[in-house]
Amino acid sequence: MQNSVYDVIVIGAGSGGLGVSLSMLKLGCRVLLVDKSDKKIGGECLNDGCVPSKALIHVSRMIHTARQSSDFGLEIAGKPDIEKVFKYVHERQEIIRKHENAAYLKAEGMNVVLGTASFVSKDEVEVNGQKYRGKKIVIATGSKPAKLTVPGVERVKYYDNENVFRLTALPAKILMIGAGPINIELGQALHRLGSEVTIVENSGKILSHDDEAVTDVLFERLKLEGIKFIMNARLESFSSPAIAVIKHKEGALLNVEFDALFVGIGRELDFAELKLANAGIETKDGKIVADARLQTTNKNVFLCGDIAGSLKFSHAAEQHTRLLVNNFFSPLKKKLNNDRMSWVTFSDPEVAAFGLSEKQLKDRNTRYRRLENDFSDDDRAVTDDYRYAKMVLFITKGIWFARQKILGGAMAAPNAGELIEELILANAQGLSINAIFNKIYPYPVAARINQQTIVNLKQEQLTPGLKKLLQLAFKIFS
Ligand SMILES: Cc1cc2nc3c(=O)[nH]c(=O)nc-3n(C[C@H](O)[C@H](O)[C@H](O)COP(=O)(O)OP(=O)(O)OC[C@H]3O[C@@H](n4cnc5c(N)ncnc54)[C@H](O)[C@@H]3O)c2cc1C
């Protein structure tokens, strides 16, 4: 049965789908939002990702900080009650779910259908046997954790982000496969709650997408806390449901016993149930083919969020939303550009990055300077005990009075995600480093380290010739 034509049909109500559908609704469009069930609304971020992981990190950080008070004579004894920990996590999710559910969205004026959507023609999707036509259709169906396929895996019950937040007891020994952001965040949180955590990583580095100067800081801190790493090694097989066989790059084999296995080895795009061929939408190499405007090979169907196969963050989905909404209303079409993207791994210390990486700068033959600064002499780092922290900044080449611009950077520090915000602004707005240099920061805010990095550069750029000029100026003008 054909019922009506919507301005926009959005498939998937996660970060991307909610963003596009709510924006289009507020702008006066007739919107249909589809997700598989009411509990799926909010997508991975609310249900199995950002929200539960950040709530768990919050609790584990409190417990860790409390334990550190023994340095000052206040002894903390006992173990955290895991049921209470996860109750807190689930309560936080329910607070956000109050405005991310079908009834709420319907009350806002959204048409919501619960069920699995698939294409039946170029401009029609079918849900629960009913067809819906859209002038534009946005696919925002997200991604899934990549599955383990090694021999013996069928005998092992393992966790990934889709079931870890439903743990009812804390495993004594956790083996984690992969040292990406999901496992690093979760591994530290579960270790702080009381599990013994071992992380296996097939490269020599954690957080492979971030600058090594800052990931090394985190790596050392995690090891100091007691998290074990087996680097340059890969999971070969399971010799029993509780023993993993790990192979080092040089060939040595290691048996590692575990009570629970966690897998965080990347993300997969799964679009079989969308029946894309019915709409003339092409796929290639496990991705949906789309151009820089996120337009698929069907000119009225677009991608948003993880399914676009680019950066997989909630704020990347937000960036896609802005692009799509602009392009739906404006003749000036925007293209996706990740040059000013940023991301944060919410470990302790946090690792935050923004703009272009050193590799990207080199690949593009950009002339840049790499500035590094550690926090050992920063007063706030001294008082708050994080002198181990470090930052890296990439700026355009230039001299003292030139308008050198910030191209990118990274930081490992407590609250690094907040500390780099002003650098992200400078980068996004094309401000010169003088915007940071000329600021007066309240003493001793932690963000003063950003200014100190620029001050160090300015001091280094004071050549003997420049100093002579300044002496002359002093004679004339003082
Ligand atoms: C543990 C973890 C922590 C994370 N932490 C962060 C973080 O701190 N910050 C950050 O920015 N990002 C984080 N992320 C990434 C973030 O969760 C994702 O990038 C984001 O949720 C992607 O949003 P999306 O809209 O593309 O997809 P999703 O949120 O996955 O939503 C897709 C929706 O589509 C629905 N759907 C799928 N197929 C169909 C269909 N055929 N019909 C109808 N509905 C369908 C699904 O049910 C789902 O609700 C984290 C991820 C994980 C796993």
The ligand as an SDF file (V2000), in Angstrom:
LIG
                    3D

 53 58  0  0  0  0  0  0  0  0999 V2000
   32.5130    1.8810   22.7350 C   0  0  0  0  0  0  0  0  0  0  0  0
   32.3780    3.0540   21.8080 C   0  0  0  0  0  0  0  0  0  0  0  0
   32.6310    4.3230   22.2790 C   0  0  0  0  0  0  0  0  0  0  0  0
   32.4980    5.4200   21.4390 C   0  0  0  0  0  0  0  0  0  0  0  0
   32.7850    6.6500   21.9370 N   0  0  0  0  0  0  0  0  0  0  0  0
   32.6810    7.7180   21.1230 C   0  0  0  0  0  0  0  0  0  0  0  0
   32.9580    9.0220   21.6280 C   0  0  0  0  0  0  0  0  0  0  0  0
   33.3050    9.1950   22.8090 O   0  0  0  0  0  0  0  0  0  0  0  0
   32.8290   10.0760   20.7890 N   0  0  0  0  0  0  0  0  0  0  0  0
   32.4420    9.9170   19.4720 C   0  0  0  0  0  0  0  0  0  0  0  0
   32.3380   10.9140   18.7580 O   0  0  0  0  0  0  0  0  0  0  0  0
   32.1730    8.6930   18.9710 N   0  0  0  0  0  0  0  0  0  0  0  0
   32.2780    7.5900   19.7620 C   0  0  0  0  0  0  0  0  0  0  0  0
   31.9760    6.3600   19.2610 N   0  0  0  0  0  0  0  0  0  0  0  0
   31.5330    6.2350   17.8500 C   0  0  0  0  0  0  0  0  0  0  0  0
   30.0480    6.5920   17.7180 C   0  0  0  0  0  0  0  0  0  0  0  0
   29.2930    5.8070   18.6140 O   0  0  0  0  0  0  0  0  0  0  0  0
   29.5800    6.3400   16.2860 C   0  0  0  0  0  0  0  0  0  0  0  0
   30.4620    6.9750   15.3940 O   0  0  0  0  0  0  0  0  0  0  0  0
   28.1840    6.8960   16.0610 C   0  0  0  0  0  0  0  0  0  0  0  0
   27.2760    6.3260   16.9600 O   0  0  0  0  0  0  0  0  0  0  0  0
   27.7450    6.6120   14.6150 C   0  0  0  0  0  0  0  0  0  0  0  0
   26.4540    7.1410   14.4360 O   0  0  0  0  0  0  0  0  0  0  0  0
   25.5960    6.6780   13.1670 P   0  0  0  0  0  0  0  0  0  0  0  0
   24.3640    7.5060   13.1810 O   0  0  0  0  0  0  0  0  0  0  0  0
   26.4210    6.6510   11.9710 O   0  0  0  0  0  0  0  0  0  0  0  0
   25.2210    5.1380   13.4540 O   0  0  0  0  0  0  0  0  0  0  0  0
   24.5200    4.4470   14.6900 P   0  0  0  0  0  0  0  0  0  0  0  0
   24.5880    5.2520   15.8990 O   0  0  0  0  0  0  0  0  0  0  0  0
   25.0920    3.0700   14.7350 O   0  0  0  0  0  0  0  0  0  0  0  0
   22.9900    4.3600   14.2730 O   0  0  0  0  0  0  0  0  0  0  0  0
   22.5510    3.5600   13.2270 C   0  0  0  0  0  0  0  0  0  0  0  0
   21.1080    3.1950   13.4800 C   0  0  0  0  0  0  0  0  0  0  0  0
   20.5900    2.6390   12.2920 O   0  0  0  0  0  0  0  0  0  0  0  0
   19.6840    1.6010   12.6160 C   0  0  0  0  0  0  0  0  0  0  0  0
   19.5680    0.7420   11.4430 N   0  0  0  0  0  0  0  0  0  0  0  0
   20.5420    0.0150   10.8520 C   0  0  0  0  0  0  0  0  0  0  0  0
   20.0560   -0.6080    9.7670 N   0  0  0  0  0  0  0  0  0  0  0  0
   18.7600   -0.2690    9.6800 C   0  0  0  0  0  0  0  0  0  0  0  0
   17.7140   -0.5970    8.7860 C   0  0  0  0  0  0  0  0  0  0  0  0
   17.9240   -1.3750    7.7280 N   0  0  0  0  0  0  0  0  0  0  0  0
   16.4860   -0.1010    9.0150 N   0  0  0  0  0  0  0  0  0  0  0  0
   16.2440    0.7070   10.0670 C   0  0  0  0  0  0  0  0  0  0  0  0
   17.1910    1.0700   10.9310 N   0  0  0  0  0  0  0  0  0  0  0  0
   18.4300    0.5860   10.7460 C   0  0  0  0  0  0  0  0  0  0  0  0
   20.3430    0.9490   13.8310 C   0  0  0  0  0  0  0  0  0  0  0  0
   19.3790    0.2410   14.5800 O   0  0  0  0  0  0  0  0  0  0  0  0
   20.9160    2.1460   14.5660 C   0  0  0  0  0  0  0  0  0  0  0  0
   20.0460    2.6440   15.5550 O   0  0  0  0  0  0  0  0  0  0  0  0
   32.0980    5.2460   20.0890 C   0  0  0  0  0  0  0  0  0  0  0  0
   31.8330    3.9560   19.6100 C   0  0  0  0  0  0  0  0  0  0  0  0
   31.9680    2.8830   20.4530 C   0  0  0  0  0  0  0  0  0  0  0  0
   31.6820    1.5080   19.9080 C   0  0  0  0  0  0  0  0  0  0  0  0
  1  2  1  0
  2  3  1  0
  2 52  2  0
  3  4  2  0
  4  5  1  0
  4 50  1  0
  5  6  2  0
  6  7  1  0
  6 13  1  0
  7  8  2  0
  7  9  1  0
  9 10  1  0
 10 11  2  0
 10 12  1  0
 12 13  2  0
 13 14  1  0
 14 15  1  0
 14 50  1  0
 15 16  1  0
 16 17  1  0
 16 18  1  0
 18 19  1  0
 18 20  1  0
 20 21  1  0
 20 22  1  0
 22 23  1  0
 23 24  1  0
 24 25  2  0
 24 26  1  0
 24 27  1  0
 27 28  1  0
 28 29  2  0
 28 30  1  0
 28 31  1  0
 31 32  1  0
 32 33  1  0
 33 34  1  0
 33 48  1  0
 34 35  1  0
 35 36  1  0
 35 46  1  0
 36 37  1  0
 36 45  1  0
 37 38  2  0
 38 39  1  0
 39 40  1  0
 39 45  2  0
 40 41  1  0
 40 42  2  0
 42 43  1  0
 43 44  2  0
 44 45  1  0
 46 47  1  0
 46 48  1  0
 48 49  1  0
 50 51  2  0
 51 52  1  0
 52 53  1  0
M  END
$$$$
